[in-house]
Amino acid sequence: MSDPSVRLRTREAGQSAGAILAEVSAENRYAFDQNCRVKAIELAADLKLAAEGAFLSINFLPNAVYEPRACIRLTLAAAMRTGFPVQKIIFEFTEVERLDSAHVLNILRSYRAMGFKTAIDDFGAGYAGLGLLSEFQPDFVKLDMELIRDIEKSSVKRTIVRNTLTMLHELGVTPICEGIETLGEYEALRELGVHLMQGYLFAKPGLASLPAVAWPEAPLAASRAAV
């Protein structure tokens, strides 16, 4: 990276995402964002992610994007150099801090116009929420894990998620539920009609690797047989 104080995580460093992000400042945010994008595309290409029919999701920092088309040049160059298809890249916006809504909308609309997929991450946990969704409908919305945790035990959470899913369906947005850790959460979401999920129940995060996915149908069937 241009700023050596901000490093990508490595096995040797063993640093958490939080520790790395804590080193990001206004001065190095742009370089950090750009280098992370390029590295993600290079790794995805090496792992032949697109050949598996999968997408590459990249979280971007809105405050690191001063002008979308100028800031995307390195990303496009990396995709062309590695042969990774642009239409297989999803840019995720995480609504964790107050931002200029017009600026965020300009980024999302520009990325879509260039062929990228777009997503709102941690939906329901941040500032933008429904206001942003009313102005722009991304390809995907990822429901925050706090809405998912122990959902099988909470009728209130099931009501909120059920109605959110209905809203997203009517808007033509594909929902993804994140943070699934138990079979109970998985079953409850399946009963609500959720098809796309992510979480430790399926696989733990891996660095420069594609972790083996443990689909829950087998343990689910085994647990039912034991009853």
SULWO-V71877 format. One record per residue. N is the residue number from 1. RES is the residue in one small letter. SS is DSSP state (h for helix, s for strand, l for the rest). PSI is psi in whole degrees, -180 to 180 (NA if undefined). Layout:
<<N,RES,SS,PSI> <N,RES,SS,PSI>>
//
This chain:
<<1,m,l,158> <2,s,l,-28> <3,d,l,108> <4,p,l,-13> <5,s,l,-13> <6,v,l,114> <7,r,l,149> <8,l,l,150> <9,r,l,143> <10,t,l,163> <11,r,l,-38> <12,e,l,-42> <13,a,l,-42> <14,g,l,26> <15,q,l,150> <16,s,l,164> <17,a,h,-39> <18,g,h,-40> <19,a,h,-40> <20,i,h,-47> <21,l,h,-27> <22,a,l,-20> <23,e,l,-6> <24,v,l,131> <25,s,l,176> <26,a,l,-31> <27,e,l,-33> <28,n,l,5> <29,r,h,-45> <30,y,h,-47> <31,a,h,-40> <32,f,h,-49> <33,d,h,-46> <34,q,h,-46> <35,n,h,-37> <36,c,h,-41> <37,r,h,-50> <38,v,h,-45> <39,k,h,-41> <40,a,h,-43> <41,i,h,-42> <42,e,h,-45> <43,l,h,-43> <44,a,h,-39> <45,a,h,-43> <46,d,h,-35> <47,l,l,0> <48,k,l,44> <49,l,l,-44> <50,a,h,-35> <51,a,h,-24> <52,e,h,0> <53,g,l,12> <54,a,l,166> <55,f,l,156> <56,l,s,120> <57,s,s,128> <58,i,s,119> <59,n,s,129> <60,f,s,156> <61,l,l,107> <62,p,h,-36> <63,n,h,-10> <64,a,h,-3> <65,v,l,105> <66,y,l,-35> <67,e,l,118> <68,p,h,-48> <69,r,h,-30> <70,a,h,-41> <71,c,h,-12> <72,i,l,-5> <73,r,h,-45> <74,l,h,-37> <75,t,h,-48> <76,l,h,-40> <77,a,h,-41> <78,a,h,-40> <79,a,h,-43> <80,m,h,-43> <81,r,h,-37> <82,t,h,-10> <83,g,l,17> <84,f,l,124> <85,p,l,133> <86,v,h,-37> <87,q,h,-6> <88,k,h,9> <89,i,s,129> <90,i,s,128> <91,f,s,121> <92,e,s,131> <93,f,s,123> <94,t,s,121> <95,e,l,67> <96,v,l,-5> <97,e,l,155> <98,r,l,129> <99,l,l,165> <100,d,l,111> <101,s,h,-38> <102,a,h,-38> <103,h,h,-46> <104,v,h,-44> <105,l,h,-39> <106,n,h,-41> <107,i,h,-52> <108,l,h,-44> <109,r,h,-38> <110,s,h,-43> <111,y,h,-42> <112,r,h,-42> <113,a,h,-26> <114,m,l,2> <115,g,l,-2> <116,f,l,154> <117,k,s,157> <118,t,s,154> <119,a,s,149> <120,i,s,121> <121,d,s,156> <122,d,s,40> <123,f,s,129> <124,g,l,-3> <125,a,l,-9> <126,g,l,-153> <127,y,l,-36> <128,a,l,-59> <129,g,h,-130> <130,l,h,-31> <131,g,h,-46> <132,l,h,-41> <133,l,h,-31> <134,s,h,-23> <135,e,h,-26> <136,f,l,129> <137,q,l,105> <138,p,l,176> <139,d,l,-36> <140,f,s,149> <141,v,s,127> <142,k,s,116> <143,l,s,133> <144,d,l,146> <145,m,h,-23> <146,e,h,-26> <147,l,h,-22> <148,i,h,-31> <149,r,l,122> <150,d,l,33> <151,i,h,-28> <152,e,h,-16> <153,k,h,-2> <154,s,l,111> <155,s,h,-30> <156,v,h,-47> <157,k,h,-40> <158,r,h,-38> <159,t,h,-45> <160,i,h,-47> <161,v,h,-42> <162,r,h,-46> <163,n,h,-31> <164,t,h,-42> <165,l,h,-41> <166,t,h,-45> <167,m,h,-47> <168,l,h,-40> <169,h,h,-44> <170,e,h,-26> <171,l,h,-5> <172,g,l,26> <173,v,l,134> <174,t,s,123> <175,p,s,146> <176,i,s,129> <177,c,s,133> <178,e,s,158> <179,g,l,21> <180,i,l,123> <181,e,l,-16> <182,t,l,159> <183,l,h,-31> <184,g,h,-44> <185,e,h,-43> <186,y,h,-48> <187,e,h,-44> <188,a,h,-41> <189,l,h,-38> <190,r,h,-41> <191,e,h,-27> <192,l,l,-4> <193,g,l,16> <194,v,l,132> <195,h,l,-27> <196,l,l,123> <197,m,s,159> <198,q,s,153> <199,g,l,175> <200,y,l,-21> <201,l,l,-31> <202,f,l,-44> <203,a,l,149> <204,k,l,156> <205,p,l,145> <206,g,l,147> <207,l,l,123> <208,a,l,38> <209,s,l,160> <210,l,l,105> <211,p,l,147> <212,a,l,128> <213,v,l,127> <214,a,l,97> <215,w,l,138> <216,p,l,-4> <217,e,h,-40> <218,a,h,-53> <219,p,h,-30> <220,l,h,-45> <221,a,h,-38> <222,a,h,-40> <223,s,h,-35> <224,r,h,-39> <225,a,h,-29> <226,a,h,-14> <227,v,l,NA>>
//
